[in-house]
Structure formats: structure tokens, C-alpha cells
Amino acid sequence: QEQKGTGMKMIHACYAVIVLYKNATPVNLGNHMLSLLELPNKGPYRLLVLNAKKKPVLQFDLNTFNMQMLPNNYTQFFDQSNNRYVAYFGKDQAGATTRETFITKLAQVKSAEMIRSGGLVDVMCVDLKLGTEASVNQGDLVNIAYELYLPSGSSYPGSLDVCVAS
């Protein structure tokens, strides 16, 4: 939906508690909105982090942005100055669903941005769910299941490979 008077199109938004780690010390920034937007005139996509007053406090170019899954409905990401942020999406199944929906939308928008900007020159990998089995150690044989999607959005036949963890 288009944001009134801005020409920006909101793709997806959700709330998360954001914690900034400064020199390994956590600073709770509180509840923030994570908003995926398309800028005016089919411009680039951005991730904005908005405070309680809906003022942007962080902005990320999606060509270089990565969000990593953590246990218990957390994710982590880094800003341009390499500051670490952790987002908590809530407890129980509702928090897990919110996080998975956001990560899925983020992957879709990142792919669209890479195609729009002509930056899609390599494989883009996104973890949509955190594994629940035992940890993998160096030298273990593991099965890796993955799904492949073409730039058009159509899926490519899935696969299961065996490899050695390094």
C-alpha cells in the first residue's frame, strides 16, 4: 500500500524489540517497527527501522543487508558501521510466525531489488527457518535440503545433497 503523500509503497511491516550491542554491552532500544518499503517511481527497496513515534532511526540498502536467524525468535543484523543489532519478534508460535513472515518477505524484496538494480550476479542464500536438530561439528556428514528459485520467481526442482561440514 502507498504511504500518504510520500510515493513510497509499503511491502511489509512488523514490530520487534531491538537491542544494540555496543562493545558487547546490550542497550535495549525498545519496540520498533521494521518496515520494508519501495521508494517512489519504482525506486530502490529499503528496510527502515522506525521508533515509537514512527521516525526512522536506521535505514538499510537491501543489496548489502543480511539478517541472520537466531534461536527463540531472535534475529541479528549489522549496520554500515558494523554495530550489532538483535531483533526479538515475540514468544511462542506467534513470535515465530512473525519472524518467519518477515524473513520470507525480506528475501522476496531483496531478490526484487537485486533484479531491479542489475545486481543479481551470484546466488542469494536466505535461511527461512532455523534448524532444530543437533549441532553440526567439523567433519560430520550432513544432509542439506534446499529450494531454488529463478529470478522469475518460479521454483527449480529441489535437491538433497550430502556434504562434509568444514
N, C-alpha and C positions, 0 to 999 in steps of 0.2 A: 504494500500500500504506500502511496506517496505521502510524504510528510508535508503538512500545510506550509505553502509559501517557500519551500526550500528547493523543490525539484528533486530531492533525494527520495529514493524508494527503499523502504524498509523490507528486508528479506526475512529476517527473524530476530527476535529479541527474547531474552530471559534474564532472570535475576540470579545473582550468585554473591556470596560473601567473598571479598577479595582481601588477601593478605600479601603484603610486600615484605620480602626478606632483604633487609639492609645489613650487610656484613653478618649474615647468618642470624640476625635478630628479627623475629617476626613483628610486623606492625600491622594491626588489624585496621584495614581501611573501611570496613563495614559493607553494607549491602549496596551493590552496584548493578546497573543494567548492562548486559553485554548485547550490543546491537550490531547486526550485520546490515550494511547499507550499500546501495548503489548510488554513486554521486550523479548529479544532473547530466543530461544529454548522453545517456549511456556511458557515463564516465566510469572510472575505476571503482572497484568494490573496496570497502574499508570495514574494519572492526573498530567500533567505538566503545569505550568503557565510560559510562555516564554515572555521575554521583546521584545522590538522592534528589537533588534539585534539577536533575536531567541536564547537567552541564558536562561536556566531555572533559575527562581527566586524562585519558590515554587514547591514542589512535594508532592503528597498525595497518601497514600496507600488506595485503594478503599474499603478494608474491614472495615475501620473505618471512611471513608469520608461521610459527609452528606451535601447536598446543599438544602437550603430552598427557596421556591418561595416567592417573594415579589411583591407588585403591580408595575405597569408601567414598565414591562420588566426588573426588577431587581431580583437578587438572592443574598443570603448571605451564607457564609461558614466560618469555623473557622480552623485555623492551629493547630498544635500539642501544641503550647504554648497558645492556646485559644484566639489568636488575631482574631478579626472580619474583614472579607473582604466582600465587596459588589461588585457584577459584574453587569454592565449595558450593555445590549445587543443591544441597539438602540431604536429609537422611532417608533411609528406606528406599522402597521402589520408586516413589515419586521423584526423589533426587536423582536416582539412576536414569529414569526415563528422561528427565530434563537434560541431564548431561549428554546422554546418547543422542537425543534430538538435536541439541546444539552442535555436537561434534559432526553429525551427519550433514546438517545444513552448512556448517563451516567448510566441510570437504566439497560440497556441491558448489559453493560460492568461490572457493579457492580455484577449483577447476575452471569455472566460467571466467574468472579473472585472468588465469594463465592463458586461456584461449583468446580472450579479448585483447590482451596486451601482446600476443605473439610470443609469450614467454614459455610456452609448453614445449620444452625441448628434451625433457627427461621424464622418468617415471615419477609419479607423485604417490607417496605412500601415506596412508592415514589409518591409525588404529581406531576402529569404531567401538570396540569393546575390549576391556582389559581381561586378560586370561585369568582363569580361576584354578588351574591345575598347579602342581608343584613347580617350584622354580627350576630353571634350566641352568646347568653348570657347564663349564668349558669341557668339550669332548663328548657331551651327551648327544645321542641320536634323537632328533625331534622330527615330528610331522608338522608341516606348515600348510594350513589351508588358506587360500586367498581367493578373492574375486577380482577380476579385471574388468575395467570399463573403458570403452573407447571414448575419444573426445566428443563423439556424437551423443554419448550417454548410454548407448546400448552396451549390454554386457557381453563379455567374451567368455567362452567356456571355462569354468573354474578348474582348479587343479589342487592336487595334494602332492607335495614334494617331501622327500626325506633328506635332511642335511645334518651336518655336524656343527654344533654350536661352537663359536670361537670367542 
